[in-house]
Amino acid sequence: MQHDNNMYAYVYSGNDGTENTLIATVDNQEQPLISSCVHEIKRMSSLAIDLAAQHNLKVKLIKYHREQEIDFGLFVK
């Protein structure tokens, strides 16, 4: 796997304007579409597109630098 110093996440804006991480069912488990592996993020792109189409969402891929402190609890419902 190809890892770098960044975290990537597929997010959408909720009704209240907050950004929420997309959650998909992968291998019978719900998981947020977040990773530091570029190849995983590429594989997740089709899931993100499908979820966006099903729920009429505008989805974007965002990148965080690992050096930053991020409370991912704010993004996961």
Secondary structure, DSSP 8 states (H G I E B T S, - for coil): --EEEEEEEEEEE-TTS-EEE-EEEETTEEEESEEEEHHHHHHHHHHHHHHHHHHT--EEEEEEETTS---GGGT--
